Amino acid sequence: MSRSIWKANFLDNFLSKKLKKKKLYIWSRRSTIPYYLIGFTVFIHNGKIFKKLKITREKVGFKFGFFAKTRNKISIKNFKKSK
């Protein structure tokens, strides 16, 4: 279920305080990317490390977590070679 239209997009409070910096470290994957972050470089925590993300016009409106995958794809070929 999506968020109600009459409510604004969700953005954690601590993100609005840190907008003066050009590099932002973000733990809140559930926050929506606002339009005023275009051109910023953000580092999104995926549970283990920070993933680097350059904000462009096409990414506005998506969630931060959409661009920081938490699982790595394991190919069967590499798995068989290691044994």
N, C-alpha and C positions, 0 to 999 in steps of 0.2 A: 504494500500500500504506500502510495507516495504522500508527500507532505502537503498539507492544505495550501491552497493558493493564497489565501488571505494572510498566511504566515510568511515571513521573509525566509530566505535561504539560511540554513543553519551555519553559523560560524562561531567557534569558541571564543570566549572573551579574551583569552591571553594572546590570540593571534592579532587582534585589533591593536593591542598595545605594542607589539613588536614590529609594526609596519615601517618603522624608520630604518631598519636594517635592510641591506640588499640580499643577504643570505638568511633565510629563515629555516629553523629546525622545527619540524612539525611532528607531533605525536598523535594529533587528532586526525585520524583517517576518515572520520565521518563528516567532517566539515566540507562545505561546498566551496569551490574555487570562485572567489569574487572577481569582478572585472578589473578592479584597481590593482590587482597583482600581476597584470600583464607586463612582461619584461623582467620579472623577478626570477631568481633561482632559489628553489626551495629544496630542502632535504626532508624526505618523508620516511618516518620510521616504519619498517615492516615487521617489527617484532624481534629482529636480530641486528640489522644494520640500517643505515640511512641510505635511501635511494635518491639520486640527484634528479631533479625535474625542472626544466625551463618552461615557464608558463607562457602560453601563446593564446591567441584569440579563440582557437578551436577548443581549448581545454576549459574555458570558462563555463560554469554550470555543472560540471562533473564533480564527483567527490575526489578528495585527495587519495583515498585508498584504492581507487580504480587504477591508478598509475603505479602503485607500489605492490607488486605481486608478492605474496607470502610463501608461495610454494615454487620449487624448482621443478622443471620438467626433466624426468629421467628417461633417457633413451635406452632401449633394450640392447642395442649394439654395444654401447659403452659398458653396460652392466655385465655382459657376457665376456668381454675382453678382460675385465678386471679379475675375473675368477680364473 
